[in-house]
């Protein structure tokens, strides 16, 4: 039983140990080269912190250290040399109160780490070939991704399987937008014609699901009915206002006539009273009362005439609003028709572009799926003074600083490019 358990453990642990053994040399084998940037720092001495690039002759320069050759060293070896070079060095520092003190550098306080690696270079069938920054544990797939993905000539395909799904979503979105604008144009046309229904023929050739188009149509019909109802209510309100104004004008006109008759009667009565007063047969108080009556009747007449003028003005305003209601509504509908037509054209254009992209991406996807076209990745790596070609790498291949990644999309038969 124990032997069986040990055998099973060995089967599980052996591959993991193999991976660790493979990964360890790769990390330990990396050595500094021209273009790497080291950051050197001393604890408690921020003025000594520096970022230094490895020069063309393979050296770095640092205060109190001078020029040091680091080309070909591992990062830990370079740190050990820098610690040894700075050990026991005396640094003069000025305190906050202005006094100057001397401090000795302890090797354990010195750190040197690679903060920027040599760039990698990607060439071949990628969208943006050229130089790209290196990140630790970067894979060929990540390098291709930051290069814009695979370039197959007419379109850049980062991942054709995901791209087909994205383009299909764009196509469906553009289709829905086109149907919405088509129904919108039909709704505006029906509203201009005073109809409360929209031409249902649009649903027959709609490039979307019938249920989706029907729901868009239902919403548009409801909007049409609501807009027609609001327009009818506004128009009826203005018409009622004009009818009420007509009635008020009639009443006030009749009242003005009666007031004129009253003023005339009061004036005649005042003249008779004056004649009798002159003959001495009438008291002055009666004349005064008749004058007051004439003044009151004249005032009532003026007030009634003012009210009549105000109502006529209101009637004129309502008439102008009623006239503008139709004109402004028609102008607004024509502007909406123009806007809807422009957006319909844009939606059709986007739909056509999405359809072309979808067809092309689907073709590439089918090629990659069937094995007719697949990426070939070749990594060139500098070992000492020579370059080595690491053929047969895949997208999960781990890169090192300075690597050159060559990408070729080729057919399975004849190694021919997809182009």
VOPA-422232 format. One record per residue: x, y, z of N, C-alpha, C in turn. Coordinates in pm, whole numbers, padded with zeros to 5 digits, always signed. Layout:
<volos>
XYZXYZXYZ ...
</volos>
This chain:
<volos>
+00083-00120+00000+00000+00000+00000+00086+00125+00000 +00190+00127+00090+00279+00243+00094+00355+00260-00036 +00394+00149-00095+00466+00156-00223+00380+00217-00331 +00248+00180-00330+00156+00236-00430+00142+00386-00410 +00131+00431-00283+00118+00575-00254+00242+00649-00300 +00360+00590-00270+00485+00656-00313+00491+00665-00464 +00444+00559-00531+00444+00563-00678+00354+00673-00731 +00232+00686-00670+00140+00792-00714+00198+00930-00686 +00258+00949-00568+00321+01079-00536+00430+01111-00635 +00508+01009-00670+00616+01032-00766+00560+01076-00900 +00446+01012-00940+00385+01051-01068+00338+01195-01067 +00290+01244-00952+00243+01383-00943+00358+01481-00929 +00457+01444-00847+00564+01539-00815+00671+01544-00921 +00691+01435-00994+00798+01432-01093+00781+01539-01201 +00659+01556-01261+00645+01663-01361+00665+01801-01301 +00612+01823-01177+00630+01954-01115+00776+01983-01089 +00849+01881-01043+00991+01902-01020+01064+01930-01149 +01020+01862-01256+01083+01887-01386+01062+02029-01431 +00939+02081-01408+00911+02220-01447+00997+02317-01368 +01011+02291-01238+01095+02380-01156+01239+02376-01202 +01286+02258-01236+01424+02246-01282+01444+02318-01414 +01338+02315-01499+01350+02383-01628+01343+02533-01611 +01258+02578-01513+01239+02721-01498+01357+02786-01429 +01419+02716-01336+01528+02775-01259+01646+02815-01347 +01697+02727-01437+01809+02769-01520+01776+02887-01607 +01648+02893-01658+01612+03004-01746+01626+03135-01672 +01581+03138-01542+01590+03262-01467+01735+03291-01430 +01813+03185-01391+01950+03207-01350+02041+03238-01467 +02002+03193-01586+02089+03212-01702+02087+03355-01753 +01988+03437-01710+01982+03573-01763+02100+03655-01712 +02166+03721-01804+02280+03803-01770+02263+03942-01828 +02317+04039-01758+02301+04179-01797+02366+04205-01931 +02304+04295-02005+02356+04330-02136+02332+04479-02158 +02384+04528-02269+02371+04670-02302+02223+04707-02314 +02182+04815-02247+02044+04861-02252+01967+04834-02125 +02012+04738-02041+01947+04714-01913+01972+04835-01821 +01875+04863-01735+01886+04975-01643+01882+04922-01500 +01986+04956-01422+01993+04917-01282+01956+05035-01193 +01893+05005-01082+01868+05108-00980+01950+05070-00857 +02040+05159-00822+02128+05138-00707+02082+05232-00596 +02067+05178-00474+02023+05258-00361+02096+05213-00237 +02115+05309-00146+02179+05282-00018+02081+05324+00091 +02051+05234+00182+01954+05263+00287+01998+05382+00371 +01907+05475+00391+01936+05593+00471+02011+05701+00398 +02043+05679+00271+02116+05779+00192+02046+05798+00059 +01933+05868+00060+01857+05885-00064+01932+05962-00172 +02032+06041-00133+02106+06118-00233+02191+06030-00322 +02213+05904-00280+02294+05813-00360+02210+05725-00452 +02079+05738-00447+01994+05654-00531+02007+05698-00677 +02033+05603-00766+02056+05633-00907+01995+05522-00994 +01952+05561-01112+01917+05465-01216+02022+05477-01325 +02088+05366-01354+02205+05369-01444+02186+05263-01551 +02205+05304-01677+02194+05211-01789+02330+05150-01819 +02329+05024-01859+02452+04958-01901+02494+05016-02037 +02615+05071-02042+02662+05139-02162+02709+05039-02269 +02743+05095-02386+02783+05009-02497+02907+04926-02465 +02995+04977-02376+03114+04901-02340+03088+04805-02225 +02960+04794-02183+02926+04700-02078+02951+04748-01938 +02969+04878-01920+03002+04931-01788+02890+05021-01737 +02893+05047-01606+02807+05147-01543+02897+05241-01463 +02851+05360-01437+02926+05458-01359+02841+05502-01242 +02905+05504-01120+02833+05539-00999+02927+05616-00907 +02875+05718-00835+02961+05795-00744+03029+05704-00641 +03155+05732-00615+03239+05657-00519+03269+05515-00564 +03216+05480-00681+03239+05346-00733+03318+05352-00862 +03301+05464-00934+03368+05478-01061+03300+05394-01169 +03381+05341-01258+03330+05260-01368+03344+05113-01333 +03234+05040-01352+03233+04899-01316+03177+04819-01432 +03244+04711-01469+03199+04624-01577+03093+04528-01521 +02973+04531-01581+02866+04440-01538+02816+04355-01654 +02870+04374-01772+02825+04298-01888+02848+04149-01865 +02742+04070-01884+02753+03927-01868+02730+03878-01728 +02714+03968-01633+02690+03926-01495+02541+03903-01473 +02509+03814-01379+02370+03802-01337+02338+03920-01245 +02210+03954-01228+02175+04064-01137+02233+04046-00997 +02233+03924-00944+02288+03903-00809+02439+03923-00807 +02507+03881-00915+02652+03902-00921+02684+04050-00932 +02605+04123-01011+02628+04267-01023+02606+04335-00888 +02501+04294-00815+02477+04354-00684+02591+04325-00589 +02645+04203-00593+02756+04168-00504+02878+04254-00534 +02907+04278-00663+03022+04362-00698+03001+04506-00652 +02880+04556-00669+02851+04694-00628+02860+04706-00477 +02809+04605-00403+02820+04607-00257+02965+04605-00213 +03045+04522-00282+03187+04515-00246+03258+04646-00278 +03222+04711-00388+03287+04836-00425+03251+04951-00333 +03131+04950-00275+03088+05058-00187+03112+05029-00040 +03154+04907-00008+03174+04870+00132+03276+04961+00198 +03243+05004+00317+03330+05088+00401+03354+05227+00343 +03283+05265+00239+03296+05400+00187+03234+05498+00287 +03297+05613+00302+03248+05714+00396+03173+05821+00319 +03054+05850+00367+02970+05951+00303+02942+06061+00405 +02966+06184+00362+02939+06298+00450+02797+06345+00425 +02723+06361+00535+02585+06403+00528+02562+06524+00617 +02468+06609+00575+02436+06728+00653+02301+06706+00721 +02298+06727+00851+02176+06708+00928+02084+06827+00913 +01965+06814+00972+01865+06921+00960+01910+07049+01028 +01991+07037+01134+02038+07157+01204+02164+07216+01144 +02208+07163+01029+02323+07219+00958+02455+07155+00991 +02459+07062+01084+02585+06995+01117+02618+06889+01012 +02746+06867+00996+02793+06768+00899+02842+06646+00972 +02793+06528+00926+02834+06403+00989+02889+06308+00883 +02963+06210+00929+03020+06110+00839+02956+05975+00868 +02916+05906+00761+02854+05774+00776+02926+05675+00687 +02937+05552+00736+03004+05447+00661+02900+05357+00597 +02923+05325+00470+02828+05240+00397+02851+05095+00435 +02742+05032+00477+02746+04889+00508+02700+04813+00384 +02769+04707+00345+02731+04634+00223+02586+04586+00225 +02535+04551+00343+02398+04500+00349+02294+04609+00321 +02338+04736+00329+02245+04846+00301+02238+04880+00153 +02323+04817+00072+02329+04849-00071+02242+04749-00148 +02157+04802-00232+02074+04717-00319+02096+04760-00464 +02093+04664-00552+02105+04691-00697+02010+04595-00767 +01913+04650-00838+01813+04567-00904+01788+04619-01045 +01749+04527-01131+01714+04565-01269+01573+04622-01267 +01558+04747-01307+01425+04810-01310+01374+04829-01452 +01461+04813-01549+01418+04825-01688+01506+04736-01774 +01441+04644-01843+01516+04549-01925+01528+04598-02068 +01619+04536-02138+01630+04563-02282+01496+04533-02350 +01460+04610-02450+01331+04584-02517+01337+04458-02601 +01220+04408-02632+01210+04299-02728+01165+04356-02861 +01178+04277-02965+01143+04323-03100+01053+04219-03164 +00943+04265-03220+00847+04175-03284+00837+04215-03431 +00846+04117-03519+00838+04144-03662+00750+04039-03728 +00715+04065-03853+00635+03969-03928+00490+04009-03935 +00402+03910-03927+00258+03931-03947+00190+03978-03819 +00230+04096-03771+00163+04162-03659+00126+04303-03703 +00031+04361-03632-00020+04493-03672+00082+04603-03649 +00150+04599-03534+00247+04705-03500+00383+04642-03471 +00457+04605-03575+00590+04549-03550+00685+04655-03499 +00789+04610-03431+00890+04704-03383+00931+04674-03241 +00983+04777-03175+01038+04765-03040+00927+04780-02936 +00930+04692-02834+00832+04698-02726+00903+04672-02593 +00856+04733-02485+00920+04711-02355+00903+04568-02307 +01002+04520-02237+00998+04383-02183+00947+04387-02040 +00868+04287-02006+00821+04269-01869+00861+04129-01823 +00898+04114-01698+00937+03981-01649+00830+03876-01677 +00874+03758-01716+00788+03643-01746+00698+03668-01867 +00735+03762-01952+00655+03788-02072+00661+03669-02167 +00545+03638-02226+00536+03528-02321+00525+03582-02464 +00541+03494-02560+00527+03535-02700+00385+03584-02728 +00286+03523-02663+00147+03566-02681+00129+03711-02635 +00189+03747-02521+00179+03885-02472+00251+03982-02566 +00365+03939-02618+00437+04025-02712+00355+04050-02838 +00288+03947-02887+00202+03962-03005+00084+04053-02973 +00031+04041-02850-00083+04124-02810-00047+04271-02808 +00069+04308-02749+00107+04449-02745+00152+04498-02883 +00171+04405-02975+00202+04443-03112+00077+04458-03198 -00040+04454-03135-00165+04474-03208-00230+04348-03257 -00171+04232-03228-00230+04106-03274-00182+04068-03413 -00234+03956-03461-00194+03906-03593-00247+03997-03702 -00166+04016-03803-00205+04095-03920-00206+04001-04040 -00326+03983-04097-00338+03890-04209-00361+03965-04340 -00309+04083-04347-00314+04156-04474-00426+04256-04480 -00551+04210-04489-00664+04301-04504-00721+04344-04371 -00697+04270-04264-00750+04306-04133-00658+04253-04026 -00657+04319-03910-00577+04276-03798-00663+04191-03707 -00618+04069-03683-00697+03976-03605-00619+03944-03478 -00660+04003-03367-00593+03976-03241-00624+03835-03194 -00750+03802-03196-00795+03666-03169-00919+03645-03253 -00910+03576-03365-01024+03567-03456-01148+03508-03392 -01131+03421-03294-01247+03361-03231-01324+03464-03148 -01248+03545-03071-01314+03652-02995-01360+03763-03088 -01281+03791-03193-01317+03900-03283-01447+03872-03357 -01468+03747-03396-01593+03712-03464-01712+03740-03373 -01698+03705-03244-01807+03732-03149-01830+03882-03134 -01721+03960-03125-01735+04105-03112-01799+04165-03237 -01754+04120-03353-01809+04174-03478-01955+04133-03496 -01989+04013-03451-02129+03972-03460-02216+04061-03371 -02163+04097-03254-02237+04189-03166-02250+04326-03232 -02141+04374-03296-02148+04502-03368-02249+04495-03482 -02250+04383-03552-02343+04367-03663-02487+04372-03613 -02514+04300-03504-02651+04299-03451-02690+04438-03400 -02595+04506-03335-02624+04642-03287-02654+04736-03403 -02575+04728-03509-02597+04813-03626-02730+04777-03693 -02765+04648-03695-02892+04607-03755-03010+04664-03677 -03002+04656-03545-03110+04709-03462-03121+04860-03480 -03006+04928-03486-03009+05074-03504-03069+05110-03639 -03037+05034-03742-03093+05064-03874-03245+05045-03874 -03293+04936-03813-03437+04913-03806-03505+05024-03727 -03443+05066-03616-03500+05175-03536-03515+05302-03618 -03413+05334-03697-03419+05456-03777-03519+05441-03892 -03529+05321-03950-03630+05298-04053-03771+05320-03998 -03796+05263-03881-03928+05278-03820-03950+05424-03777 -03844+05488-03735-03857+05630-03697-03896+05715-03817 -03832+05691-03931-03868+05765-04053-04014+05740-04089 -04058+05613-04081-04197+05580-04113-04292+05646-04015 -04253+05652-03887-04339+05715-03787-04355+05865-03812 -04244+05932-03847-04251+06076-03875-04337+06101-03999 -04321+06015-04102-04401+06030-04223-04550+06015-04192 -04584+05915-04109-04724+05896-04071-04777+06016-03993 -04693+06072-03907-04736+06188-03829-04757+06310-03917 -04671+06325-04018-04690+06436-04113-04821+06420-04190 -04855+06296-04220-04979+06271-04295-05101+06265-04204 -05083+06278-04072-05195+06272-03980-05248+06133-03955 -05168+06029-03984-05213+05891-03963-05169+05844-03825 -05246+05752-03770-05212+05697-03639-05155+05556-03648 -05118+05509-03767-05057+05378-03787-04932+05392-03874 -04837+05301-03855-04712+05301-03929-04713+05185-04027 -04653+05207-04142-04646+05103-04244-04572+04981-04189 -04641+04868-04182-04585+04746-04126-04496+04669-04223 -04484+04718-04348-04402+04647-04446-04255+04646-04407 -04215+04738-04320-04075+04742-04277-04035+04613-04207 -04130+04551-04138-04097+04431-04062-04064+04312-04150 -04105+04314-04276-04085+04198-04362-03939+04176-04396 -03863+04285-04417-03723+04273-04459-03627+04319-04350 -03672+04327-04226-03585+04373-04118-03475+04270-04091 -03345+04311-04088-03235+04217-04066-03215+04182-03919 -03323+04177-03842-03315+04140-03701-03426+04040-03673 -03426+03990-03551-03530+03895-03513-03668+03961-03524 -03766+03883-03567-03900+03939-03587-03956+03997-03458 -03927+03930-03345-03977+03979-03217-03914+04114-03181 -03783+04129-03211-03715+04255-03182-03774+04368-03266 -03790+04342-03397-03848+04444-03484-03991+04478-03442 -04068+04377-03402-04206+04402-03360-04211+04488-03235 -04118+04464-03143-04116+04545-03021-04079+04691-03052 -03982+04710-03143-03947+04847-03183-04066+04914-03250 -04137+04839-03335-04255+04894-03403-04364+04930-03301 -04386+04842-03205-04489+04870-03104-04459+04998-03027 -04332+05015-02989-04292+05136-02917-04313+05260-03004 -04279+05249-03133-04296+05363-03224-04443+05398-03243 -04529+05296-03253-04674+05322-03268-04729+05391-03144 -04684+05346-03027-04729+05411-02903-04682+05556-02898 -04559+05579-02942-04509+05716-02945-04590+05801-03042 -04622+05743-03158-04701+05817-03258-04837+05855-03201 -04904+05760-03138-05036+05789-03082-05027+05893-02972 -04924+05884-02890-04908+05981-02782-04884+06122-02837 -04800+06130-02940-04771+06261-02999-04896+06318-03066 -04972+06234-03135-05095+06282-03198-05197+06326-03093 -05204+06250-02984-05297+06288-02876-05258+06421-02815 -05127+06440-02789-05082+06567-02733-05110+06683-02828 -05086+06659-02957-05114+06764-03056-05263+06796-03059 -05347+06692-03056-05492+06716-03056-05537+06792-02933 -05480+06758-02817-05517+06828-02695-05474+06975-02700 -05355+07000-02748-05306+07138-02757-05393+07220-02852 -05426+07161-02963-05509+07232-03061-05649+07256-03006 -05706+07155-02940-05839+07170-02883-05839+07277-02774 -05729+07283-02696-05720+07386-02591-05722+07525-02651 -05648+07547-02757-05646+07677-02822-05782+07709-02884 -05844+07610-02943-05975+07634-03005-06079+07667-02899 -06074+07598-02784-06168+07632-02676-06143+07773-02625 -06017+07810-02617-05985+07946-02574-06042+08050-02668 -06031+08022-02799-06086+08117-02896-06238+08123-02888 -06303+08007-02865-06449+08006-02853-06494+08085-02730 -06422+08065-02620-06455+08142-02500-06434+08292-02522 -06327+08325-02594-06302+08466-02623-06414+08523-02710 -06462+08446-02808-06574+08493-02891-06697+08521-02806 -06725+08430-02712-06842+08449-02627-06826+08573-02540 -06709+08591-02483-06684+08708-02400-06694+08837-02481 -06643+08833-02604-06651+08953-02688-06797+08988-02715 -06878+08885-02741-07020+08911-02765-07087+08975-02645 -07058+08921-02526-07119+08974-02403-07073+09117-02378 -06942+09140-02393-06889+09273-02367-06937+09374-02470 -06949+09330-02595-06999+09422-02698-07142+09467-02666 -07223+09372-02625-07360+09406-02586-07362+09497-02464 -07270+09470-02372-07265+09553-02252-07221+09695-02285 -07127+09708-02383-07082+09841-02422-07200+09921-02480 -07283+09854-02560-07400+09924-02616-07492+09973-02505 -07515+09887-02405-07603+09928-02296-07542+10042-02215 -07411+10036-02197-07345+10143-02124-07355+10274-02201 -07342+10267-02334-07357+10388-02416-07498+10445-02401 -07598+10357-02402-07735+10404-02384-07753+10468-02246 -07692+10408-02145-07702+10465-02011-07638+10601-02001 -07518+10613-02066-07450+10742-02066-07536+10847-02136 -07597+10805-02249-07682+10899-02324-07801+10943-02240 -07864+10849-02170-07982+10882-02088-07943+10973-01972 -07829+10941-01907-07785+11024-01796-07748+11165-01843 -07690+11173-01964-07655+11307-02017-07781+11390-02044 -07883+11329-02104-08007+11400-02131-08075+11445-02001 -08070+11358-01901-08131+11393-01772-08057+11511-01709 -07923+11512-01725-07844+11623-01672-07880+11753-01742 -07902+11750-01875-07938+11873-01948-08075+11927-01901 -08171+11839-01878-08302+11885-01831-08290+11945-01690 -08205+11881-01609-08189+11935-01474-08125+12073-01477 -08033+12095-01567-07968+12226-01578-08067+12332-01623 -08156+12299-01718-08256+12395-01763-08348+12435-01648 -08395+12337-01574-08483+12366-01461-08410+12443-01352 -08281+12414-01335-08204+12486-01234-08191+12633-01272 -08170+12654-01407-08158+12793-01451-08291+12868-01430 -08403+12799-01444-08534+12863-01425-08568+12878-01277 -08489+12816-01194-08511+12829-01050-08612+12733-00995 -08647+12634-01073-08748+12537-01026-08685+12408-00973 -08551+12400-00969-08483+12277-00927-08365+12312-00839 -08347+12230-00738-08237+12254-00645-08102+12212-00706 -07997+12272-00655-07861+12240-00706-07818+12097-00671 -07874+12046-00560-07837+11909-00521-07878+11808-00627 -07991+11831-00692-08036+11742-00798-07943+11748-00917 -07895+11865-00950-07800+11879-01060-07670+11804-01029 -07630+11815-00906-07506+11746-00864-07523+11595-00877 -07637+11543-00833-07661+11398-00844-07661+11352-00989 -07723+11436-01077-07726+11397-01219-07585+11398-01279 -07504+11490-01239-07365+11494-01290-07287+11370-01243 -07312+11332-01117-07244+11215-01064-07288+11090-01140 -07414+11082-01175-07465+10967-01250-07402+10959-01388 -07385+11074-01454-07320+11074-01586-07175+11027-01574 -07105+11073-01469-06966+11033-01450-06954+10882-01427 -07044+10827-01345-07037+10684-01317-07068+10601-01441 -07168+10639-01516-07202+10564-01637-07091+10573-01740 -07026+10686-01751-06913+10700-01846-06796+10612-01803 -06774+10606-01671-06663+10523-01620-06689+10375-01648 -06816+10332-01624-06849+10193-01651-06831+10160-01799 -06866+10252-01885-06851+10231-02028-06703+10214-02064 -06616+10301-02008-06473+10291-02038-06415+10158-01988 -06457+10116-01870-06407+09989-01816-06452+09871-01903 -06575+09875-01948-06624+09767-02034-06551+09765-02167 -06524+09882-02224-06450+09890-02350-06306+09838-02331 -06244+09870-02218-06108+09820-02190-06108+09668-02180 -06210+09611-02110-06220+09464-02101-06240+09403-02238 -06319+09468-02322-06343+09418-02457-06214+09417-02538 -06135+09522-02527-06008+09528-02599-05912+09419-02550 -05910+09393-02420-05822+09290-02365-05860+09152-02415 -05991+09124-02418-06036+08993-02467-06005+08976-02614 -06024+09083-02692-05990+09075-02835-05841+09051-02856 -05759+09112-02771-05615+09087-02780-05583+08941-02748 -05647+08887-02643-05626+08747-02610-05671+08656-02724 -05781+08691-02786-05829+08612-02899-05730+08614-03014 -05671+08732-03039-05570+08742-03144-05447+08657-03113 -05405+08656-02985-05289+08574-02945-05319+08426-02964 -05439+08385-02926-05476+08245-02943-05482+08206-03090 -05530+08297-03173-05536+08268-03316-05395+08251-03374 -05303+08339-03330-05164+08326-03379-05100+08196-03328 -05126+08159-03201-05072+08034-03150-05127+07913-03226 -05255+07922-03261-05315+07812-03336-05253+07800-03475 -05225+07915-03537-05161+07912-03667-05018+07859-03656 -04946+07902-03551-04807+07858-03534-04799+07711-03496 -04903+07663-03428-04899+07525-03382-04874+07428-03498 -04947+07442-03604-04930+07355-03720-04796+07379-03788 -04759+07508-03803-04632+07538-03872-04513+07487-03792 -04512+07516-03662-04399+07472-03580-04392+07320-03572 -04507+07256-03563-04509+07109-03560-04454+07052-03689 -04493+07108-03801-04444+07058-03930-04294+07081-03944 -04247+07198-03900-04103+07226-03906-04026+07126-03820 -04076+07101-03697-04008+07007-03608-04007+06866-03667 -04118+06826-03730-04124+06692-03790-04030+06680-03910 -04021+06786-03989-03929+06782-04103-03784+06776-04056 -03752+06849-03949-03617+06841-03894-03588+06701-03840 -03687+06643-03772-03669+06506-03722-03655+06406-03836 -03730+06428-03943-03719+06342-04060-03578+06350-04120 -03524+06470-04128-03389+06487-04181-03287+06418-04091 -03301+06437-03959-03209+06374-03865-03219+06221-03873 -03341+06171-03880-03359+06026-03888-03303+05970-04018 -03317+06044-04127-03263+05997-04255-03111+05991-04252 -03048+06093-04190-02902+06093-04178-02855+05975-04093 -02920+05954-03980-02881+05842-03892-02910+05708-03958 -03015+05702-04040-03043+05578-04112-02931+05548-04210 -02883+05651-04279-02771+05630-04371-02646+05586-04297 -02620+05647-04180-02503+05607-04102-02517+05463-04054 -02636+05426-04010-02657+05289-03964-02638+05188-04076 -02687+05221-04196-02668+05130-04309-02520+05116-04342 -02446+05228-04336-02303+05222-04365-02230+05137-04262 -02262+05158-04134-02198+05078-04029-02234+04931-04043 -02359+04904-04081-02401+04766-04098-02323+04699-04211 -02303+04772-04320-02227+04716-04430-02083+04688-04392 -02022+04783-04320-01882+04763-04276-01873+04645-04180 -01967+04639-04085-01967+04528-03989-01985+04394-04060 -02069+04392-04162-02092+04268-04236-01966+04224-04308 -01895+04320-04371-01771+04285-04441-01666+04233-04343 -01651+04303-04228-01553+04259-04129-01590+04122-04076 -01718+04101-04051-01761+03972-03997-01733+03860-04095 -01760+03883-04222-01733+03780-04322-01584+03748-04329 -01501+03854-04325-01357+03832-04336-01303+03761-04212 -01347+03809-04091-01301+03746-03968-01347+03602-03961 -01469+03574-04008-01519+03437-04008-01434+03349-04099 -01389+03405-04211-01301+03330-04301-01170+03295-04234 -01110+03395-04165-00985+03370-04095-01005+03268-03984 -01118+03281-03913-01146+03186-03806-01157+03044-03860 -01224+03029-03974-01240+02896-04030-01105+02839-04075 -01018+02929-04125-00885+02883-04166-00805+02837-04046 -00811+02919-03937-00735+02881-03819-00793+02756-03754 -00926+02744-03756-00991+02628-03695-00959+02500-03772 -00959+02510-03905-00936+02391-03987-00789+02358-04002 -00702+02447-03950-00559+02421-03962-00499+02467-04092 -00578+02534-04175-00524+02582-04302-00427+02696-04282 -00445+02771-04173-00353+02880-04144-00326+02881-03994 -00200+02885-03956-00167+02890-03815-00038+02972-03799 -00020+03034-03682+00099+03117-03666+00225+03033-03645 +00332+03076-03706+00463+03015-03681+00546+03120-03609 +00596+03086-03491+00669+03179-03408+00814+03133-03398 +00904+03223-03431+01047+03196-03421+01109+03302-03332 +01190+03260-03235+01254+03352-03141+01404+03351-03167 +01459+03470-03185+01604+03487-03199+01658+03542-03068 +01757+03472-03012+01812+03512-02882+01963+03520-02890 +02018+03625-02832+02162+03645-02834+02225+03571-02717 +02316+03482-02749+02392+03407-02649+02538+03445-02664 +02587+03529-02575+02723+03578-02590+02732+03673-02707 +02820+03641-02802+02835+03725-02920+02755+03674-03038 +02687+03561-03021+02616+03499-03133+02465+03498-03108 +02390+03491-03219+02245+03481-03213+02204+03338-03241 +02110+03289-03160+02058+03155-03179+01912+03163-03222 +01874+03074-03310+01736+03067-03358+01662+02958-03282 +01558+02999-03210+01478+02905-03132+01349+02880-03207 +01354+02788-03302+01236+02758-03384+01141+02669-03306 +01016+02667-03351+00917+02581-03289+00857+02637-03162 +00883+02765-03133+00821+02825-03014+00671+02843-03038 +00596+02845-02928+00452+02870-02939+00418+02998-02864 +00287+03027-02852+00245+03153-02790+00278+03156-02641 +00295+03041-02578+00326+03039-02435+00477+03039-02408 +00558+03052-02511+00703+03052-02494+00744+03175-02413 +00827+03153-02310+00869+03264-02224+00989+03335-02285 +00978+03467-02298+01081+03547-02363+01181+03599-02260 +01294+03645-02313+01395+03713-02233+01424+03849-02296 +01478+03943-02217+01509+04075-02273+01599+04065-02395 +01569+04147-02495+01649+04149-02616+01607+04049-02721 +01511+03961-02689+01468+03862-02787+01401+03929-02907 +01415+03864-03022+01347+03906-03144+01246+03798-03179 +01117+03839-03189+01010+03744-03216+00964+03764-03360 +00976+03661-03439+00930+03666-03578+00801+03584-03589 +00696+03648-03642+00564+03585-03651+00527+03571-03798 +00486+03452-03835+00443+03426-03972+00314+03346-03969 +00212+03399-04033+00088+03324-04051+00099+03247-04181 +00096+03117-04174+00119+03038-04295+00013+02929-04307 +00000+02877-04427-00091+02765-04451-00022+02635-04412 -00102+02537-04378-00047+02407-04339+00024+02342-04456 -00035+02354-04572+00024+02290-04690+00111+02391-04762 +00236+02356-04783+00325+02441-04860+00383+02556-04783 +00354+02568-04650+00410+02675-04570+00387+02810-04632 +00273+02832-04703+00247+02958-04771+00177+03055-04679 +00209+03183-04693+00144+03285-04611-00003+03292-04644 -00082+03337-04546-00225+03356-04570-00246+03459-04679 -00157+03556-04689-00168+03654-04795-00165+03588-04931 
</volos>
